[in-house]
Amino acid sequence: MSNPTLTAIKLKAEIQRRRAKREETNAANSLSAEEKREKHGEKLEQEDQ
């Protein structure tokens, strides 16, 4: 049986690594304020048609 304390430390590190990667990916994929305004404007134009 492996050391429970060491296993817990490794698990917490893996969770933190995955969380950081997810947040980095989300930040890279998020739209800038200008892009959000443009997208919203396009949506409004489509609704008017």
OpenMM code with the backbone's topology and positions (N, CA, C; nanometers):
from openmm import Vec3, app, unit

residues = "MET SER ASN PRO THR LEU THR ALA ILE LYS LEU LYS ALA GLU ILE GLN ARG ARG ARG ALA LYS ARG GLU GLU THR ASN ALA ALA ASN SER LEU SER ALA GLU GLU LYS ARG GLU LYS HIS GLY GLU LYS LEU GLU GLN GLU ASP GLN".split()
positions = [
    Vec3(0.0854, -0.1189, 0.0000),
    Vec3(0.0000, 0.0000, 0.0000),
    Vec3(0.0891, 0.1240, 0.0000),
    Vec3(0.0516, 0.2228, -0.0814),
    Vec3(0.1326, 0.3438, -0.0870),
    Vec3(0.1043, 0.4337, 0.0326),
    Vec3(0.1924, 0.5275, 0.0507),
    Vec3(0.1839, 0.6216, 0.1614),
    Vec3(0.0626, 0.7137, 0.1388),
    Vec3(-0.0369, 0.7105, 0.2282),
    Vec3(-0.1580, 0.7925, 0.2095),
    Vec3(-0.1282, 0.9424, 0.2042),
    Vec3(-0.0327, 0.9873, 0.2830),
    Vec3(0.0006, 1.1297, 0.2840),
    Vec3(0.0614, 1.1710, 0.1504),
    Vec3(0.1520, 1.0903, 0.0995),
    Vec3(0.2152, 1.1191, -0.0288),
    Vec3(0.1121, 1.1149, -0.1418),
    Vec3(0.0214, 1.0207, -0.1353),
    Vec3(-0.0845, 1.0097, -0.2361),
    Vec3(-0.1731, 1.1343, -0.2333),
    Vec3(-0.2074, 1.1818, -0.1153),
    Vec3(-0.2909, 1.3015, -0.1021),
    Vec3(-0.2191, 1.4243, -0.1577),
    Vec3(-0.0906, 1.4352, -0.1316),
    Vec3(-0.0124, 1.5484, -0.1822),
    Vec3(-0.0085, 1.5456, -0.3349),
    Vec3(0.0151, 1.4278, -0.3917),
    Vec3(0.0186, 1.4154, -0.5374),
    Vec3(-0.1173, 1.4485, -0.5978),
    Vec3(-0.2237, 1.4031, -0.5338),
    Vec3(-0.3586, 1.4291, -0.5827),
    Vec3(-0.3896, 1.5787, -0.5814),
    Vec3(-0.3556, 1.6467, -0.4724),
    Vec3(-0.3800, 1.7907, -0.4634),
    Vec3(-0.3002, 1.8661, -0.5693),
    Vec3(-0.1768, 1.8232, -0.5935),
    Vec3(-0.0943, 1.8876, -0.6958),
    Vec3(-0.1553, 1.8681, -0.8345),
    Vec3(-0.2055, 1.7492, -0.8618),
    Vec3(-0.2680, 1.7207, -0.9908),
    Vec3(-0.3956, 1.8030, -1.0087),
    Vec3(-0.4746, 1.8154, -0.9050),
    Vec3(-0.5972, 1.8961, -0.9109),
    Vec3(-0.5620, 2.0417, -0.9390),
    Vec3(-0.4604, 2.0930, -0.8705),
    Vec3(-0.4185, 2.2319, -0.8898),
    Vec3(-0.3663, 2.2535, -1.0323),
    Vec3(-0.2905, 2.1571, -1.0841),
    Vec3(-0.2369, 2.1673, -1.2197),
    Vec3(-0.3506, 2.1709, -1.3220),
    Vec3(-0.4488, 2.0842, -1.3041),
    Vec3(-0.5629, 2.0810, -1.3966),
    Vec3(-0.6448, 2.2088, -1.3882),
    Vec3(-0.6638, 2.2600, -1.2670),
    Vec3(-0.7407, 2.3840, -1.2484),
    Vec3(-0.6697, 2.5008, -1.3177),
    Vec3(-0.5378, 2.5095, -1.2995),
    Vec3(-0.4613, 2.6174, -1.3620),
    Vec3(-0.4679, 2.6077, -1.5141),
    Vec3(-0.4570, 2.4869, -1.5666),
    Vec3(-0.4644, 2.4671, -1.7114),
    Vec3(-0.6017, 2.5075, -1.7640),
    Vec3(-0.7078, 2.4696, -1.6928),
    Vec3(-0.8443, 2.5033, -1.7343),
    Vec3(-0.8645, 2.6548, -1.7327),
    Vec3(-0.8171, 2.7215, -1.6278),
    Vec3(-0.8331, 2.8664, -1.6188),
    Vec3(-0.7551, 2.9372, -1.7289),
    Vec3(-0.6366, 2.8863, -1.7602),
    Vec3(-0.5562, 2.9441, -1.8678),
    Vec3(-0.6271, 2.9287, -2.0025),
    Vec3(-0.6831, 2.8113, -2.0257),
    Vec3(-0.7555, 2.7856, -2.1501),
    Vec3(-0.8789, 2.8752, -2.1594),
    Vec3(-0.9521, 2.8875, -2.0505),
    Vec3(-1.0718, 2.9726, -2.0494),
    Vec3(-1.0352, 3.1183, -2.0773),
    Vec3(-0.9262, 3.1652, -2.0176),
    Vec3(-0.8836, 3.3033, -2.0392),
    Vec3(-0.8435, 3.3251, -2.1849),
    Vec3(-0.7775, 3.2271, -2.2433),
    Vec3(-0.7356, 3.2391, -2.3833),
    Vec3(-0.8554, 3.2393, -2.4772),
    Vec3(-0.9607, 3.1692, -2.4413),
    Vec3(-1.0782, 3.1590, -2.5276),
    Vec3(-1.1800, 3.2700, -2.5058),
    Vec3(-1.1656, 3.3466, -2.3993),
    Vec3(-1.2654, 3.4495, -2.3708),
    Vec3(-1.2523, 3.5659, -2.4691),
    Vec3(-1.3631, 3.6311, -2.4948),
    Vec3(-1.3661, 3.7424, -2.5881),
    Vec3(-1.3250, 3.8712, -2.5185),
    Vec3(-1.2613, 3.9598, -2.5935),
    Vec3(-1.2282, 4.0910, -2.5394),
    Vec3(-1.3573, 4.1732, -2.5330),
    Vec3(-1.3511, 4.2874, -2.4675),
    Vec3(-1.4695, 4.3723, -2.4550),
    Vec3(-1.5187, 4.4158, -2.5928),
    Vec3(-1.4255, 4.4486, -2.6808),
    Vec3(-1.4634, 4.4909, -2.8158),
    Vec3(-1.5293, 4.3763, -2.8927),
    Vec3(-1.4756, 4.2554, -2.8793),
    Vec3(-1.5331, 4.1396, -2.9470),
    Vec3(-1.6726, 4.1092, -2.8946),
    Vec3(-1.6936, 4.1271, -2.7642),
    Vec3(-1.8259, 4.1044, -2.7056),
    Vec3(-1.9276, 4.2025, -2.7629),
    Vec3(-1.8881, 4.3312, -2.7734),
    Vec3(-1.9788, 4.4324, -2.8291),
    Vec3(-2.0126, 4.3999, -2.9744),
    Vec3(-1.9112, 4.3590, -3.0502),
    Vec3(-1.9325, 4.3258, -3.1910),
    Vec3(-2.0275, 4.2068, -3.2051),
    Vec3(-2.0064, 4.1054, -3.1248),
    Vec3(-2.0907, 3.9861, -3.1299),
    Vec3(-2.2348, 4.0211, -3.0920),
    Vec3(-2.2500, 4.1041, -2.9897),
    Vec3(-2.3834, 4.1448, -2.9459),
    Vec3(-2.4533, 4.2245, -3.0562),
    Vec3(-2.3788, 4.3134, -3.1219),
    Vec3(-2.4352, 4.3919, -3.2315),
    Vec3(-2.4811, 4.3037, -3.3458),
    Vec3(-2.4007, 4.2029, -3.3796),
    Vec3(-2.4379, 4.1098, -3.4861),
    Vec3(-2.5645, 4.0332, -3.4486),
    Vec3(-2.5748, 3.9960, -3.3233),
    Vec3(-2.6928, 3.9220, -3.2773),
    Vec3(-2.8180, 4.0097, -3.2889),
    Vec3(-2.8060, 4.1356, -3.2508),
    Vec3(-2.9199, 4.2269, -3.2607),
    Vec3(-2.9616, 4.2467, -3.4059),
    Vec3(-2.8633, 4.2557, -3.4967),
    Vec3(-2.8947, 4.2716, -3.6389),
    Vec3(-2.9700, 4.1499, -3.6920),
    Vec3(-2.9314, 4.0319, -3.6489),
    Vec3(-2.9982, 3.9099, -3.6937),
    Vec3(-3.1414, 3.9038, -3.6416),
    Vec3(-3.1639, 3.9521, -3.5199),
    Vec3(-3.2984, 3.9504, -3.4622),
    Vec3(-3.3905, 4.0478, -3.5353),
    Vec3(-3.3350, 4.1576, -3.5867),
    Vec3(-3.4150, 4.2575, -3.6572),
    Vec3(-3.4594, 4.2082, -3.7943),
    Vec3(-3.3907, 4.1122, -3.8503),
    Vec3(-3.4225, 4.0647, -3.9857),
    Vec3(-3.5405, 3.9746, -3.9884),
] * unit.nanometer
topology = app.Topology()
chain = topology.addChain("A")
for resn in residues:
    res = topology.addResidue(resn, chain)
    for name in ("N", "CA", "C"):
        topology.addAtom(name, app.Element.getBySymbol(name[0]), res)
